[in-house]
């Protein structure tokens, strides 16, 4: 599959949120430290996964992150905010993969991909995604990914 992430704009993502850039986020060079981009990604993931309007997790279950990949595309400076867009690119039996775009002043500054696994709270083992969760995730697929999947079938 082609990397479509660099052509997406914030409005392409079904879930969007923002967060402030803090002075404490800066590194010695005066730009936002690379580790902070993982926090920006987390802000977007949490807003996506725990939106009270469309709950994804069921009783006795929780989510864990299994993989996080970040591509840095531009420097970010304080003061300001970042906007984080999040959407689904893959859904499996017990996991799903999110794609994210991180934007500052309208420009794409990073992309991230995170694989999330649903686990049983007691056993801490992967457990199948409930049908209600699958339905919600399918509705939050990024349009360009859905188009690519349709083209290959």
Secondary structure, DSSP 8 states (H G I E B T S, - for coil): ----GGG--GGGSSEEEEEEE-GGGB-TTSSB-HHHHHHHHHHHHHHHHT-TTS----TTEEEEEEEEEEEE-S---SSEEEEEEEEEEEE-SSEEEEEEEEEETTEEEEEEEEEEEEEETTT--B----HHHHHHHHHTB-HHHHHHHHHH-
